[in-house]
Structures are given as structure tokens and as C-alpha cells.
Amino acid sequence: MQGIGLSLPNRGILFGAISVAEMLDLAEFADKGEYFDSVWVGDGLIAKPRVESVTSLAAISARTERVKLGVCCLATFPLRQPVMFAAQWASLDVLSGGRTLLAVCLGATTERSGGNVVAELTATGVTGRERVPRLEEGIRLVRALWSGPTAWDGQFWSFPEVSLEPKPIQDPCPIWIASNPDPARMPERRYRAAIERVATLADGWQTAVTTPEEFGRKWDEIRTAAQTAGRDPAAMSSSAHLMINLGASRAEARTEGKRFLDTYYSMDSSDEILDRWGAFGTPEDVLTRIDEYLERGLDIPILRFASFDQPRQMELAEQTLLPELQRRRRAVPAC
């Protein structure tokens, strides 16, 4: 295990699950403590609205000194103008002292978010079919802009040579891809393309809503594909966004966890979805579930408290869960 991440519910500000002050306090608490190595926020526009991610991280960077700052994940990346975004993210890297960790993804699906996705795509002038090629071209373009003078003639963007300043402090500035391809629900060619996209374009992989077994199988496939493409799989990292709720019993923790997730994502979570999202129960229950991911090669568990009392969950985690996770980090060499 390489580290432990804290995911802050910046969407929760919209419905009272957390205040701006509480969110910033939690980030500062994580930074000053000994357990968390990274702090993350979510991203969304119309399909899953929330306080904007890059702006949120800028505020968090002013309250922290040590932890990495990430988006988990940047769902609006295919919708954003890449030259403008490259400048924004480079500036964030400079302001934070080189602490950014970018994970980009394709964004919400109509299956999960219904008509809001259609409205989001229509409002931003992007079609559903364009999201994959825009993501791939966008990654290449942003990296080029961060590297030096860039002229571009692509499918979606074309311009004569420009130089972007400032450059990120990190060189290279990491870009991960977040995805959760499901071979049972998509054609084989699309599944293979999703695996190879991470293996060839990304510095790491982030996923969510997946069982430990599924995580391990896909991570093995990504590393194999990376090696086939001539890359060193050991240079890539993996992370999983895990919802947790610590309670006196499984029933108590699952009840609040479900209520939080249903409100946060505007859905009715089944028992299967809850099991795929993460772990709900006593500290021992949650630790056992996280261990199942670690045993299959997970480098960075990113924990979000599925609770309407975020400070209390942080207190419980610091007293019970996090010390045990810290021991696992010391016992297991980084992959």
C-alpha cells in the first residue's frame, strides 16, 4: 500500500451534509495528521452538480501543506477546453507546491444520471460519442502543453504554436484515468479499449463501485496490457474510491450509509450497490473489506465517509480504523 486518501463530499455542501467550513477543516485535519497522504474532491456540472472541483482544491491548497490534492474523478474533462484547463491545473500545481494528482474520466452515464447527462452534453456542445476521443486527445494535448511550445492539429482542437506558462512544478505532472469497465455490460471490443486506454495513456488507474475480485482482475489486465505496450507496469499506481461508514453494528452503518448515498447520488441503492461501493459496519468489518482490495494489489484506498456527520466519522476513523491501516502500509512494500 502506497498511501491513504480522504475524499471530501463537495456535493454534500448542496444538501447540508457538510458545510464549506467543515470540508476545509477536515482537509486541514488530514494534512496535519499522520494517516492521510492525499485529499480528493469530486467533480460534476449539471449531471451531478457540486462546488466546482478545481476551485475547491485551490481553497484546500491554502489550508494544507503536505497532502496531495486530487479530483476523484474529473468527470467534466471531456467537456472542458484543454488549453484553459491545462493553465488552470498547472497554476494549481504551482500554488500547492507541486502536490496535484489528476484523475480524469468520461463522466456520468445516462443509465446512472438520466436526463441530466443529456442536458449537460447539450449545454456544453458535446455528444456522447465524442467523450472517449475528446478524453484521449485532451490528455495528449494537456501533456504537450505542459511540456513546451505546442502546435496542434487534432480531431477537436487545432491551433498554431503556443507556449503555456506557468508550467506545473511536477515534471511530469501525473494524469490517471478513472474507469470501471464491465465486460458483462458492454461489447468485448469496448471493454478491451477501456483497459488499453488506461494501460497506454495513464500514469495510474482509479476505480469505484467494484468488488475486490473485479478490481484485482481488471488491475491485472491493465498491468499486462501496459507491459505489452512497452510500459513498466510497476511505474503505475492504482486507487479505489471506497465509501465507508463506521458504526456500532453493520445494520446501523448500512442504514446511514444508504441514506447518504441515496441523497448524494439521487438513487435508491440496492444491497448489491452498497457492497460494491465500499464497507459499512464496525471498524473490524470495514478493515476486513479494505484488506480484500489490498490483497489484490490496491495501492491507495481513497475513503469517503458516507455519513451526514463527517467530523464524527473522522474521529471514529482516527481512533479505530486508520491506525490499523497505517500498520498495513508499514508492513507491505509499495508496489
C-alpha positions, 0 to 999 in steps of 0.5 A: 500500500502506497498511501491513504486518501480522504475524499471530501463530499463537495456535493454534500455542501448542496444538501447540508451534509457538510458545510464549506467550513467543515470540508476545509477543516477536515482537509486541514485535519488530514494534512496535519495528521499522520494517516492521510497522504492525499485529499480528493474532491469530486467533480460534476456540472449539471449531471451531478452538480457540486462546488466546482472541483478545481476551485475547491482544491485551490481553497484546500491548497491554502489550508494544507501543506503536505497532502496531495490534492486530487479530483476523484474523478474529473468527470467534466474533462471531456467537456472542458477546453484543454488549453484553459484547463491545462493553465488552470491545473498547472497554476494549481500545481504551482500554488500547492507546491507541486502536490496535484494528482489528476484523475480524469474520466468520461463522466456520468452515464445516462443509465446512472444520471438520466436526463441530466447527462443529456442536458449537460452534453447539450449545454456544453456542445458535446455528444456522447460519442465524442467523450472517449476521443475528446478524453484521449486527445485532451490528455495528449494535448494537456501533456504537450502543453505542459511540456513546451511550445505546442502546435496542434492539429487534432480531431477537436482542437487545432491551433498554431504554436503556443507556449503555456506558462506557468508550467506545473512544478511536477515534471511530469505532472501525473494524469490517471484515468478513472474507469470501471469497465464491465465486460458483462455490460458492454461489447468485448471490443469496448471493454478491451479499449477501456483497459488499453486506454488506461494501460497506454495513456495513464500514469495510474488507474482509479476505480469505484463501485467494484468488488475486490475480485473485479478490481484485482482482475481488471488491475491485472489486465491493465498491468499486462496490457501496459507491459505489452505496450512497452510500459513498466507496469510497476511505474503505475499506481492504482486507487479505489474510491471506497465509501465507508461508514463506521458504526456500532453494528453493520445494520446501523452503518448500512442504514446511514450509509444508504441514506447518504448515498441515496441523497448524494447520488439521487438513487435508491441503492440496492444491497448489491450497490452498497457492497460494491461501493465500499464497507459499512459496519464496525471498524473490524468489518470495514478493515476486513473489506479494505484488506480484500482490495489490498490483497489484490494489489490496491495501492491507495484506498481513497475513503469517503465517509458516507455519513451526514456527520463527517467530523464524527466519522473522522474521529471514529476513523482516527481512533479505530480504523486508520491506525490499523491501516497505517500498520498495513502500509508499514508492513507491505512494500509499495508496489 
